[in-house]
Amino acid sequence: MDKNLAIKCSGLYKKYPLYSSDVERLKGLFLPFYKPQQFTALENINLEFKKGEIVGLIGLNGSGKSTLASIITGITYATEGTVEVDGDVNMLAANAGMDLQLTGVENIDYKCLLLGMSKKETAEIRNEIIDFADIGIYINQPMRTYSSGMRSRLGFAISVHMNPDILIIDEALAVGDNSFTDKCMVKMSEFKENGKTILFVSHSVAQMNDFCDRVIWLNKGKIVGEEVPSKIIMPYCGFAREFNSMTHEERAACNPVLTKYQEKYL
């Protein structure tokens, strides 16, 4: 892989078996030649992400954004194809690696332990994480009492202080308030200046427009196109509005073409 690349995806496919009953599931487990119906979440994905690049992933629900992020992170594996990653990866998703019964402080220690940090290393950054999360006295309360925004603040604070080479953010900033979002954007700018790579999976196209170098549009597990934000966000938003007014049959048959929507909305 090129030394300037952080991630390279080649011919990625992700397929999930669809079972209509427990009997079919058992057949899939014990009969090697039994082939259930499959759902293709990703189809022939070929992408490269440069070091120091901030890339947005957009698409309707079920388009494959989170599946791609999970494969890059190593949470799940591709059915076919390869992923090459140069550096440590940390994925920030709401509640990822968190225990709702533990307090905020205990979750910091727990998640750092899961990520392979020693007690001494955790102690060195614990106060920085607490200050960044800025959730006050709730840091000593069980996480089950937190709002979604507070959980997101703590999760982001922990992830960015791990100092990963590649940070994947999956919708985690969507529930934060504006002041915290601004703080996160400043932190991500620091990451970029230090040559870190960020994948930004979100429906918040306004944040992508301001922050991303490039945006990739996925639909039904396929790449519709990749462009600078100014040339892809408005076409995508136009498609999303049209999609909402389509019938079920029209949605099933719909396969957007980037150039078509660029001509229509730019």
N, C-alpha and C positions, 0 to 999 in steps of 0.2 A: 504494500500500500504506500502511496505517495506520503512523504514525511510531513507535508502540509495539510494532510487530511486527518480529521479526528474520528470520523465514522465513514464507512463505505458499506452500502447495502447492495448486494448483487443477486438478482433473480429471486427475490423473496416471495414466498407463498405461505400463507397461514390458513389451514383448513380445520374446521371443527366438525366432528361427527354429530349428526342429529338423530337422537333416539326418541321414538314415540312412546316407549314403555320401558319398564325395568327388564322385561324379557329381552328386548332388543339390546339393552345395555349389557346384559350378561352374555349375549351372543357375541357382542363386540369384544368382550374381555377374553372369552374362552375359545372362540372359533376363529382361527387365524385367517380363514378365507372369506369370512363374512364381511361384506362391505356395506355399511349403512350410508344413507344419504348424507352428503357433506355440505357445509356452509363455508364458502370461501371469503374469509375476512380480509385477506390481502392477496393481490394477484400481480406477479411479476414486477415487484418494486425494485427499481434501480436508482439509488440516490447516493450523493456524496456530500458530506458536511465538512467544511474547512475549519481549521483551528482558529479560534477567535471570532467565529461567525455566530450571529444570532438568527435562528431560522424559526419561522412560525409554521405551524401545521393547522390548517383549517379544513372544515368539512362538516356536513350534517351529522347528526347522531348515527352511529353505525357505519361511518365511512372508513374506519380503520385507523384513525389517529392514535388512539390509546393503545391499540394492538401493536402498532409499529413502535411506539415508545417503549412498551413492555419488552419487546424483542430486543431492542437496542440495549436496554438496561439489563437484560438477562433474566427477567422475571418469568418469561415464557420463551419458547423456542419456535423457530420457523419450521414449517413442514418441509419446505424446500428452500434452497438458496443459502447464502452466507452473509454474516455480518462481521466486519472487522472494526475493532474499536481500539484507539490508541489513547490510553489514559483511564483514570478512575471515573466511574459514572455514578451519579446520585440522582435518584428520581424523587421529585417532590410532588406528592399527591395528597389530597386531604386525608388525614388520619393514617397515612402509610407508616407502618412500623410503630404505631402508637397503641397503648392499652388504656381504654377508657376508665379502668378502675384505679389506675395510678395517678398520682399528682403530676403537675407540670414538671417539677424538678425531677421526680422519679422517672418520668418519660424521657427527659434529657439523658439521664444516666443509662436508661434501658436502650434507647436508640443508638447512643454512642457505642454501647457494648455490642449491639448487633452489627455495627459497622466496623468492628474490630479495634476499637480504641481502648487503651488501658485506662485504669482509674485515674492515674496521674494526668494523662492527656485530656480526659474529660474534665477534670477539676480545673485545668488551665483555661478552658474556654467556657465553662458553665456560666459565669457571671456575664460574659459577653453575649451569650445566647439569651439570657434572661433580660438583659438591657434592650437587646434588639427586639425581642418579642413584645416587650412593654405591655404586659397584661396585669401588672400590679399584684395585688394580694392573691389573685386567682392562681398564681404560679404554684402555690402550696395547696391548692384544692384539687379534688379528683377531676380528671379530664371529662368525665361524663356530665359535669356541671357547666362545661364551656359552651359558648355559642360556636357556630361553624366558623365564624370569623376569627375567634380566639384560637381555635384549633389550627387554622391555617397559618396564623401568625407564628405560633410556636413551631409548627412543622417547617415553615420556611426558615425561621431563625436557626433551627438545628441543621438543616441541610446546607445552608450557605456557609456555616462555620466549619463544616467538614472540609471545605476548600477543595471540591472535586475538580477534575479537569473538564468534565462534561456534566452540565446540570440540565435535567429534563424537568420542565414544569408542566404538570398536567392539570389544568383548570384550578390550580391551588390559589391563584390570586383573584379569582372571580368573586370570592366571598369577603375579601378584605375591604376596609374603608379606604377612601382616597389618600389619606395621609400615610397609611401603611403601604399602600401600593406605590406611592412616590418613593418611599424609603427603599422598597424592594427594587425599583427601577434604578435607583442610584447604585445599589449594591451590584446589580447585574451589569451596570456600566463599568464598574471596577473590575468585574470578572472579565469583561470583554477586553479591557485595556491590558489585562494580565495574560491575554491569549487563551482564555477559557472559551469553551463552546457551549451555547445554550440552545436547547430546543424548547419552543414555547407552544404548547398544545392548548388551544383556547378557542372559545367562541367570541372573545372580546377583540374584535377586529380593530377597535380604536387604539388599544394598546399596541397591537402589532404594527399598525400604520406608523406609530411614533417611534417604535423601538427596533423592529426587525430589519435585517439587511435583505432578507429574502423570505418569501412566503410560498409554501407548497399546498396546493389544493387537492384533497383526496375525495373521491366519491365512489361508493360501493367497492372499496378496497383497491381502486386504481388511481393512478396519478392523472389528474385533469391537466395540470400545468404547474410550473414554478416560475415566479417573476418577482421583481421588486414590488413592495407593497402597493405603490400607486397604480400599478398596472394589473393587479389581480384582486384586490379587496373589493372594489366597487362591482366588478363583474360577478364575483362570488355572492355579494349581498343581493344583487339583482336576481341571480339564480335562486337564492334561498327564498326570496319573496314569491317568485313564480312557483316554486316547488310547494309552498304552503297552500296554494290555491288549486293544485292539481288533484285529480281523482286518484284512487289507489292504482288503477290500471295505467294512468299516465305516469305516475311516479315509478312504477315497475319498469316502464319502457324508456324512461328518461336517462340519457347519457350525455351530460353537458360537454360542450367543446369550448375551450377557453377563448379562442379567437372569435367565436360567434358572440359570446357575451361581452368581450372587449369592444367589438363593433357596436353593440347595442347600448352599453352603459358608460363608455368612456368618451 
